[in-house]
């Protein structure tokens, strides 16, 4: 079955069709959640919440966008809720041992990185960004979404998406150049 047929069957209550949609989208959904939350444990919670919300809301899915795009929005919203909830309940820094869950999504970044060390520096710098800036960078630079799609995913204006992306990239550049200067001095 193609995606549209699976979505139609899932809308009709077919749990097996929805399970197949989960199998087809899990790696990308988990990778997005991992990048947005900054750690694997929270990413698992976000993915579970996203699929639960998707199952409950599949009847409202209009099919104007791909199922995966709709699911990315749900995942981004679940991640934002998770990060907000985590901030209220505990002050815990993002994990320093960032490990990507999907080598396919990492491949686009690693092609630009000249070494594993450079990739580690980029991942560490990304983890230092506040969640709202990190999410814009991930959606734009990893998933290739347009400014309009990012604004829609995050529930912000297109201008705000552009401003956040600019600020995030500037912070990343500052962190990366600062680390590079420290490495050269040693």
LOBA-740231 format. One record per residue (C-alpha): chain; residue in one letter; x, y, z. Coordinates in nm, 3 decimals, m for minus. Example, Ala and Ser with C-alpha at 12.3 -4.5 7.8 and 13.67 -1.06 7.14 Angstrom:
<sepa><chaine>A</chaine><residu>A</residu><px>1.230</px><py>m0.450</py><pz>0.780</pz></sepa>
<sepa><chaine>A</chaine><residu>S</residu><px>1.367</px><py>m0.106</py><pz>0.714</pz></sepa>
***
This chain:
<sepa><chaine>A</chaine><residu>X</residu><px>0.000</px><py>0.000</py><pz>0.000</pz></sepa>
<sepa><chaine>A</chaine><residu>X</residu><px>0.119</px><py>0.352</py><pz>m0.067</pz></sepa>
<sepa><chaine>A</chaine><residu>X</residu><px>0.111</px><py>0.623</py><pz>0.199</pz></sepa>
<sepa><chaine>A</chaine><residu>X</residu><px>m0.224</px><py>0.767</py><pz>0.092</pz></sepa>
<sepa><chaine>A</chaine><residu>X</residu><px>m0.390</px><py>0.425</py><pz>0.112</pz></sepa>
<sepa><chaine>A</chaine><residu>X</residu><px>m0.237</px><py>0.360</py><pz>0.454</pz></sepa>
<sepa><chaine>A</chaine><residu>X</residu><px>m0.355</px><py>0.698</py><pz>0.580</pz></sepa>
<sepa><chaine>A</chaine><residu>X</residu><px>m0.705</px><py>0.631</py><pz>0.445</pz></sepa>
<sepa><chaine>A</chaine><residu>X</residu><px>m0.715</px><py>0.293</py><pz>0.616</pz></sepa>
<sepa><chaine>A</chaine><residu>X</residu><px>m0.580</px><py>0.440</py><pz>0.942</pz></sepa>
<sepa><chaine>A</chaine><residu>X</residu><px>m0.845</px><py>0.713</py><pz>0.927</pz></sepa>
<sepa><chaine>A</chaine><residu>X</residu><px>m1.099</px><py>0.433</py><pz>0.911</pz></sepa>
<sepa><chaine>A</chaine><residu>X</residu><px>m0.958</px><py>0.284</py><pz>1.232</pz></sepa>
<sepa><chaine>A</chaine><residu>X</residu><px>m0.721</px><py>0.025</py><pz>1.083</pz></sepa>
<sepa><chaine>A</chaine><residu>X</residu><px>m0.453</px><py>m0.012</py><pz>1.350</pz></sepa>
<sepa><chaine>A</chaine><residu>X</residu><px>m0.228</px><py>m0.224</py><pz>1.122</pz></sepa>
<sepa><chaine>A</chaine><residu>X</residu><px>m0.224</px><py>0.053</py><pz>0.860</pz></sepa>
<sepa><chaine>A</chaine><residu>X</residu><px>m0.123</px><py>0.304</py><pz>1.126</pz></sepa>
<sepa><chaine>A</chaine><residu>X</residu><px>0.145</px><py>0.063</py><pz>1.253</pz></sepa>
<sepa><chaine>A</chaine><residu>X</residu><px>0.286</px><py>0.050</py><pz>0.899</pz></sepa>
<sepa><chaine>A</chaine><residu>X</residu><px>0.293</px><py>0.432</py><pz>0.888</pz></sepa>
<sepa><chaine>A</chaine><residu>X</residu><px>0.483</px><py>0.425</py><pz>1.217</pz></sepa>
<sepa><chaine>A</chaine><residu>X</residu><px>0.736</px><py>0.176</py><pz>1.076</pz></sepa>
<sepa><chaine>A</chaine><residu>X</residu><px>0.788</px><py>0.393</py><pz>0.768</pz></sepa>
<sepa><chaine>A</chaine><residu>X</residu><px>0.836</px><py>0.718</py><pz>0.960</pz></sepa>
<sepa><chaine>A</chaine><residu>X</residu><px>0.996</px><py>0.610</py><pz>1.287</pz></sepa>
<sepa><chaine>A</chaine><residu>X</residu><px>1.364</px><py>0.675</py><pz>1.207</pz></sepa>
<sepa><chaine>A</chaine><residu>X</residu><px>1.303</px><py>1.028</py><pz>1.077</pz></sepa>
<sepa><chaine>A</chaine><residu>X</residu><px>1.061</px><py>1.106</py><pz>1.360</pz></sepa>
<sepa><chaine>A</chaine><residu>X</residu><px>1.303</px><py>0.984</py><pz>1.626</pz></sepa>
<sepa><chaine>A</chaine><residu>X</residu><px>1.592</px><py>1.176</py><pz>1.468</pz></sepa>
<sepa><chaine>A</chaine><residu>X</residu><px>1.388</px><py>1.496</py><pz>1.466</pz></sepa>
<sepa><chaine>A</chaine><residu>X</residu><px>1.283</px><py>1.443</py><pz>1.829</pz></sepa>
<sepa><chaine>A</chaine><residu>X</residu><px>1.644</px><py>1.368</py><pz>1.929</pz></sepa>
<sepa><chaine>A</chaine><residu>X</residu><px>1.769</px><py>1.686</py><pz>1.770</pz></sepa>
<sepa><chaine>A</chaine><residu>X</residu><px>1.493</px><py>1.900</py><pz>1.917</pz></sepa>
<sepa><chaine>A</chaine><residu>X</residu><px>1.518</px><py>1.765</py><pz>2.273</pz></sepa>
<sepa><chaine>A</chaine><residu>X</residu><px>1.894</px><py>1.720</py><pz>2.294</pz></sepa>
<sepa><chaine>A</chaine><residu>X</residu><px>1.886</px><py>1.371</py><pz>2.448</pz></sepa>
<sepa><chaine>A</chaine><residu>X</residu><px>1.771</px><py>1.019</py><pz>2.369</pz></sepa>
<sepa><chaine>A</chaine><residu>X</residu><px>1.549</px><py>0.963</py><pz>2.673</pz></sepa>
<sepa><chaine>A</chaine><residu>X</residu><px>1.339</px><py>1.272</py><pz>2.608</pz></sepa>
<sepa><chaine>A</chaine><residu>X</residu><px>1.332</px><py>1.191</py><pz>2.236</pz></sepa>
<sepa><chaine>A</chaine><residu>X</residu><px>1.174</px><py>0.852</py><pz>2.313</pz></sepa>
<sepa><chaine>A</chaine><residu>X</residu><px>0.905</px><py>1.026</py><pz>2.520</pz></sepa>
<sepa><chaine>A</chaine><residu>X</residu><px>0.845</px><py>1.281</py><pz>2.244</pz></sepa>
<sepa><chaine>A</chaine><residu>X</residu><px>0.813</px><py>1.013</py><pz>1.975</pz></sepa>
<sepa><chaine>A</chaine><residu>X</residu><px>0.568</px><py>0.817</py><pz>2.186</pz></sepa>
<sepa><chaine>A</chaine><residu>X</residu><px>0.363</px><py>1.131</py><pz>2.249</pz></sepa>
<sepa><chaine>A</chaine><residu>X</residu><px>0.377</px><py>1.230</py><pz>1.880</pz></sepa>
<sepa><chaine>A</chaine><residu>X</residu><px>0.247</px><py>0.894</py><pz>1.760</pz></sepa>
<sepa><chaine>A</chaine><residu>X</residu><px>m0.023</px><py>0.893</py><pz>2.026</pz></sepa>
<sepa><chaine>A</chaine><residu>X</residu><px>m0.134</px><py>1.240</py><pz>1.916</pz></sepa>
<sepa><chaine>A</chaine><residu>X</residu><px>m0.119</px><py>1.131</py><pz>1.551</pz></sepa>
<sepa><chaine>A</chaine><residu>X</residu><px>m0.334</px><py>0.823</py><pz>1.616</pz></sepa>
<sepa><chaine>A</chaine><residu>X</residu><px>m0.589</px><py>1.029</py><pz>1.808</pz></sepa>
<sepa><chaine>A</chaine><residu>X</residu><px>m0.590</px><py>1.301</py><pz>1.541</pz></sepa>
<sepa><chaine>A</chaine><residu>X</residu><px>m0.563</px><py>1.092</py><pz>1.223</pz></sepa>
<sepa><chaine>A</chaine><residu>X</residu><px>m0.930</px><py>1.162</py><pz>1.149</pz></sepa>
<sepa><chaine>A</chaine><residu>X</residu><px>m0.849</px><py>1.533</py><pz>1.127</pz></sepa>
<sepa><chaine>A</chaine><residu>X</residu><px>m0.559</px><py>1.479</py><pz>0.884</pz></sepa>
<sepa><chaine>A</chaine><residu>X</residu><px>m0.674</px><py>1.642</py><pz>0.560</pz></sepa>
<sepa><chaine>A</chaine><residu>X</residu><px>m0.400</px><py>1.508</py><pz>0.334</pz></sepa>
<sepa><chaine>A</chaine><residu>X</residu><px>m0.302</px><py>1.855</py><pz>0.209</pz></sepa>
<sepa><chaine>A</chaine><residu>X</residu><px>0.057</px><py>1.772</py><pz>0.302</pz></sepa>
<sepa><chaine>A</chaine><residu>X</residu><px>0.245</px><py>1.444</py><pz>0.325</pz></sepa>
<sepa><chaine>A</chaine><residu>X</residu><px>0.175</px><py>1.236</py><pz>0.634</pz></sepa>
<sepa><chaine>A</chaine><residu>X</residu><px>0.542</px><py>1.272</py><pz>0.732</pz></sepa>
<sepa><chaine>A</chaine><residu>X</residu><px>0.516</px><py>1.653</py><pz>0.719</pz></sepa>
<sepa><chaine>A</chaine><residu>X</residu><px>0.206</px><py>1.644</py><pz>0.938</pz></sepa>
<sepa><chaine>A</chaine><residu>X</residu><px>0.387</px><py>1.408</py><pz>1.176</pz></sepa>
<sepa><chaine>A</chaine><residu>X</residu><px>0.694</px><py>1.640</py><pz>1.186</pz></sepa>
<sepa><chaine>A</chaine><residu>X</residu><px>0.467</px><py>1.921</py><pz>1.305</pz></sepa>
<sepa><chaine>A</chaine><residu>X</residu><px>0.317</px><py>1.701</py><pz>1.574</pz></sepa>
<sepa><chaine>A</chaine><residu>X</residu><px>0.668</px><py>1.591</py><pz>1.677</pz></sepa>
<sepa><chaine>A</chaine><residu>X</residu><px>0.795</px><py>1.951</py><pz>1.689</pz></sepa>
<sepa><chaine>A</chaine><residu>X</residu><px>0.499</px><py>2.049</py><pz>1.907</pz></sepa>
<sepa><chaine>A</chaine><residu>X</residu><px>0.549</px><py>1.748</py><pz>2.136</pz></sepa>
<sepa><chaine>A</chaine><residu>X</residu><px>0.920</px><py>1.833</py><pz>2.164</pz></sepa>
<sepa><chaine>A</chaine><residu>X</residu><px>0.844</px><py>2.194</py><pz>2.250</pz></sepa>
<sepa><chaine>A</chaine><residu>X</residu><px>0.602</px><py>2.078</py><pz>2.521</pz></sepa>
<sepa><chaine>A</chaine><residu>X</residu><px>0.860</px><py>1.832</py><pz>2.652</pz></sepa>
<sepa><chaine>A</chaine><residu>X</residu><px>1.139</px><py>2.090</py><pz>2.668</pz></sepa>
<sepa><chaine>A</chaine><residu>X</residu><px>0.908</px><py>2.340</py><pz>2.837</pz></sepa>
<sepa><chaine>A</chaine><residu>X</residu><px>0.790</px><py>2.081</py><pz>3.089</pz></sepa>
<sepa><chaine>A</chaine><residu>X</residu><px>1.147</px><py>1.970</py><pz>3.156</pz></sepa>
<sepa><chaine>A</chaine><residu>X</residu><px>1.255</px><py>2.329</py><pz>3.222</pz></sepa>
<sepa><chaine>A</chaine><residu>X</residu><px>0.978</px><py>2.374</py><pz>3.476</pz></sepa>
<sepa><chaine>A</chaine><residu>X</residu><px>1.051</px><py>2.051</py><pz>3.661</pz></sepa>
<sepa><chaine>A</chaine><residu>X</residu><px>1.425</px><py>2.014</py><pz>3.654</pz></sepa>
<sepa><chaine>A</chaine><residu>X</residu><px>1.731</px><py>2.212</py><pz>3.555</pz></sepa>
<sepa><chaine>A</chaine><residu>X</residu><px>1.936</px><py>1.967</py><pz>3.354</pz></sepa>
<sepa><chaine>A</chaine><residu>X</residu><px>2.184</px><py>2.056</py><pz>3.079</pz></sepa>
<sepa><chaine>A</chaine><residu>X</residu><px>2.166</px><py>1.891</py><pz>2.739</pz></sepa>
<sepa><chaine>A</chaine><residu>X</residu><px>2.377</px><py>1.578</py><pz>2.706</pz></sepa>
<sepa><chaine>A</chaine><residu>X</residu><px>2.738</px><py>1.627</py><pz>2.594</pz></sepa>
<sepa><chaine>A</chaine><residu>X</residu><px>2.751</px><py>1.284</py><pz>2.431</pz></sepa>
<sepa><chaine>A</chaine><residu>X</residu><px>2.528</px><py>1.367</py><pz>2.134</pz></sepa>
<sepa><chaine>A</chaine><residu>X</residu><px>2.481</px><py>1.059</py><pz>1.918</pz></sepa>
<sepa><chaine>A</chaine><residu>X</residu><px>2.265</px><py>1.094</py><pz>1.606</pz></sepa>
<sepa><chaine>A</chaine><residu>X</residu><px>2.000</px><py>0.826</py><pz>1.565</pz></sepa>
<sepa><chaine>A</chaine><residu>X</residu><px>1.985</px><py>0.835</py><pz>1.186</pz></sepa>
<sepa><chaine>A</chaine><residu>X</residu><px>2.298</px><py>0.825</py><pz>0.974</pz></sepa>
<sepa><chaine>A</chaine><residu>X</residu><px>2.095</px><py>0.939</py><pz>0.671</pz></sepa>
<sepa><chaine>A</chaine><residu>X</residu><px>2.013</px><py>1.274</py><pz>0.829</pz></sepa>
<sepa><chaine>A</chaine><residu>X</residu><px>2.367</px><py>1.306</py><pz>0.960</pz></sepa>
<sepa><chaine>A</chaine><residu>X</residu><px>2.513</px><py>1.234</py><pz>0.616</pz></sepa>
<sepa><chaine>A</chaine><residu>X</residu><px>2.428</px><py>1.582</py><pz>0.486</pz></sepa>
<sepa><chaine>A</chaine><residu>X</residu><px>2.612</px><py>1.740</py><pz>0.778</pz></sepa>
<sepa><chaine>A</chaine><residu>X</residu><px>2.904</px><py>1.500</py><pz>0.774</pz></sepa>
<sepa><chaine>A</chaine><residu>X</residu><px>2.966</px><py>1.564</py><pz>0.403</pz></sepa>
<sepa><chaine>A</chaine><residu>X</residu><px>3.042</px><py>1.925</py><pz>0.496</pz></sepa>
<sepa><chaine>A</chaine><residu>X</residu><px>3.254</px><py>1.829</py><pz>0.795</pz></sepa>
<sepa><chaine>A</chaine><residu>X</residu><px>3.614</px><py>1.743</py><pz>0.715</pz></sepa>
<sepa><chaine>A</chaine><residu>X</residu><px>3.655</px><py>1.504</py><pz>1.005</pz></sepa>
<sepa><chaine>A</chaine><residu>X</residu><px>3.476</px><py>1.327</py><pz>1.285</pz></sepa>
<sepa><chaine>A</chaine><residu>X</residu><px>3.618</px><py>1.589</py><pz>1.520</pz></sepa>
<sepa><chaine>A</chaine><residu>X</residu><px>3.455</px><py>1.867</py><pz>1.322</pz></sepa>
<sepa><chaine>A</chaine><residu>X</residu><px>3.124</px><py>1.680</py><pz>1.333</pz></sepa>
<sepa><chaine>A</chaine><residu>X</residu><px>3.156</px><py>1.643</py><pz>1.710</pz></sepa>
<sepa><chaine>A</chaine><residu>X</residu><px>3.222</px><py>2.018</py><pz>1.740</pz></sepa>
<sepa><chaine>A</chaine><residu>X</residu><px>2.914</px><py>2.096</py><pz>1.530</pz></sepa>
<sepa><chaine>A</chaine><residu>X</residu><px>2.695</px><py>1.860</py><pz>1.738</pz></sepa>
<sepa><chaine>A</chaine><residu>X</residu><px>2.825</px><py>2.007</py><pz>2.064</pz></sepa>
<sepa><chaine>A</chaine><residu>X</residu><px>2.767</px><py>2.361</py><pz>1.936</pz></sepa>
<sepa><chaine>A</chaine><residu>X</residu><px>2.414</px><py>2.267</py><pz>1.830</pz></sepa>
<sepa><chaine>A</chaine><residu>X</residu><px>2.345</px><py>2.130</py><pz>2.178</pz></sepa>
<sepa><chaine>A</chaine><residu>X</residu><px>2.449</px><py>2.466</py><pz>2.328</pz></sepa>
<sepa><chaine>A</chaine><residu>X</residu><px>2.172</px><py>2.650</py><pz>2.144</pz></sepa>
<sepa><chaine>A</chaine><residu>X</residu><px>1.846</px><py>2.726</py><pz>2.323</pz></sepa>
<sepa><chaine>A</chaine><residu>X</residu><px>1.570</px><py>2.486</py><pz>2.212</pz></sepa>
<sepa><chaine>A</chaine><residu>X</residu><px>1.380</px><py>2.745</py><pz>2.007</pz></sepa>
<sepa><chaine>A</chaine><residu>X</residu><px>1.692</px><py>2.830</py><pz>1.804</pz></sepa>
<sepa><chaine>A</chaine><residu>X</residu><px>1.806</px><py>2.469</py><pz>1.774</pz></sepa>
<sepa><chaine>A</chaine><residu>X</residu><px>1.467</px><py>2.361</py><pz>1.637</pz></sepa>
<sepa><chaine>A</chaine><residu>X</residu><px>1.483</px><py>2.619</py><pz>1.355</pz></sepa>
<sepa><chaine>A</chaine><residu>X</residu><px>1.835</px><py>2.511</py><pz>1.253</pz></sepa>
<sepa><chaine>A</chaine><residu>X</residu><px>1.741</px><py>2.143</py><pz>1.257</pz></sepa>
<sepa><chaine>A</chaine><residu>X</residu><px>1.426</px><py>2.197</py><pz>1.054</pz></sepa>
<sepa><chaine>A</chaine><residu>X</residu><px>1.606</px><py>2.416</py><pz>0.798</pz></sepa>
<sepa><chaine>A</chaine><residu>X</residu><px>1.953</px><py>2.265</py><pz>0.769</pz></sepa>
<sepa><chaine>A</chaine><residu>X</residu><px>1.885</px><py>1.898</py><pz>0.842</pz></sepa>
<sepa><chaine>A</chaine><residu>X</residu><px>1.532</px><py>1.855</py><pz>0.707</pz></sepa>
<sepa><chaine>A</chaine><residu>X</residu><px>1.551</px><py>2.124</py><pz>0.439</pz></sepa>
<sepa><chaine>A</chaine><residu>X</residu><px>1.218</px><py>2.287</py><pz>0.523</pz></sepa>
<sepa><chaine>A</chaine><residu>X</residu><px>1.137</px><py>2.630</py><pz>0.382</pz></sepa>
<sepa><chaine>A</chaine><residu>X</residu><px>1.101</px><py>2.934</py><pz>0.608</pz></sepa>
<sepa><chaine>A</chaine><residu>X</residu><px>0.725</px><py>2.912</py><pz>0.554</pz></sepa>
<sepa><chaine>A</chaine><residu>X</residu><px>0.713</px><py>2.545</py><pz>0.653</pz></sepa>
<sepa><chaine>A</chaine><residu>X</residu><px>0.926</px><py>2.612</py><pz>0.961</pz></sepa>
<sepa><chaine>A</chaine><residu>X</residu><px>0.697</px><py>2.896</py><pz>1.065</pz></sepa>
<sepa><chaine>A</chaine><residu>X</residu><px>0.398</px><py>2.668</py><pz>1.021</pz></sepa>
<sepa><chaine>A</chaine><residu>X</residu><px>0.563</px><py>2.380</py><pz>1.211</pz></sepa>
<sepa><chaine>A</chaine><residu>X</residu><px>0.657</px><py>2.599</py><pz>1.507</pz></sepa>
<sepa><chaine>A</chaine><residu>X</residu><px>0.351</px><py>2.823</py><pz>1.506</pz></sepa>
<sepa><chaine>A</chaine><residu>X</residu><px>0.550</px><py>3.142</py><pz>1.449</pz></sepa>
<sepa><chaine>A</chaine><residu>X</residu><px>0.564</px><py>3.401</py><pz>1.171</pz></sepa>
<sepa><chaine>A</chaine><residu>X</residu><px>0.790</px><py>3.362</py><pz>0.870</pz></sepa>
<sepa><chaine>A</chaine><residu>X</residu><px>0.982</px><py>3.669</py><pz>0.988</pz></sepa>
<sepa><chaine>A</chaine><residu>X</residu><px>1.036</px><py>3.512</py><pz>1.329</pz></sepa>
<sepa><chaine>A</chaine><residu>X</residu><px>1.160</px><py>3.192</py><pz>1.164</pz></sepa>
<sepa><chaine>A</chaine><residu>X</residu><px>1.411</px><py>3.391</py><pz>0.957</pz></sepa>
<sepa><chaine>A</chaine><residu>X</residu><px>1.528</px><py>3.590</py><pz>1.259</pz></sepa>
<sepa><chaine>A</chaine><residu>X</residu><px>1.567</px><py>3.278</py><pz>1.473</pz></sepa>
<sepa><chaine>A</chaine><residu>X</residu><px>1.759</px><py>3.102</py><pz>1.197</pz></sepa>
<sepa><chaine>A</chaine><residu>X</residu><px>1.991</px><py>3.401</py><pz>1.159</pz></sepa>
<sepa><chaine>A</chaine><residu>X</residu><px>2.050</px><py>3.419</py><pz>1.535</pz></sepa>
<sepa><chaine>A</chaine><residu>X</residu><px>2.103</px><py>3.044</py><pz>1.562</pz></sepa>
<sepa><chaine>A</chaine><residu>X</residu><px>2.356</px><py>3.037</py><pz>1.279</pz></sepa>
<sepa><chaine>A</chaine><residu>X</residu><px>2.539</px><py>3.337</py><pz>1.426</pz></sepa>
<sepa><chaine>A</chaine><residu>X</residu><px>2.558</px><py>3.165</py><pz>1.768</pz></sepa>
<sepa><chaine>A</chaine><residu>X</residu><px>2.677</px><py>2.843</py><pz>1.606</pz></sepa>
<sepa><chaine>A</chaine><residu>X</residu><px>2.945</px><py>3.034</py><pz>1.416</pz></sepa>
<sepa><chaine>A</chaine><residu>X</residu><px>3.057</px><py>3.212</py><pz>1.732</pz></sepa>
<sepa><chaine>A</chaine><residu>X</residu><px>3.076</px><py>2.888</py><pz>1.929</pz></sepa>
<sepa><chaine>A</chaine><residu>X</residu><px>3.258</px><py>2.702</py><pz>1.652</pz></sepa>
<sepa><chaine>A</chaine><residu>X</residu><px>3.510</px><py>2.980</py><pz>1.588</pz></sepa>
<sepa><chaine>A</chaine><residu>X</residu><px>3.567</px><py>3.025</py><pz>1.963</pz></sepa>
<sepa><chaine>A</chaine><residu>X</residu><px>3.635</px><py>2.650</py><pz>2.000</pz></sepa>
<sepa><chaine>A</chaine><residu>X</residu><px>3.862</px><py>2.656</py><pz>1.696</pz></sepa>
<sepa><chaine>A</chaine><residu>X</residu><px>4.062</px><py>2.945</py><pz>1.843</pz></sepa>
<sepa><chaine>A</chaine><residu>X</residu><px>4.102</px><py>2.755</py><pz>2.171</pz></sepa>
<sepa><chaine>A</chaine><residu>X</residu><px>4.216</px><py>2.442</py><pz>1.986</pz></sepa>
<sepa><chaine>A</chaine><residu>X</residu><px>4.472</px><py>2.639</py><pz>1.784</pz></sepa>
<sepa><chaine>A</chaine><residu>X</residu><px>4.610</px><py>2.803</py><pz>2.101</pz></sepa>
<sepa><chaine>A</chaine><residu>X</residu><px>4.669</px><py>2.467</py><pz>2.269</pz></sepa>
***
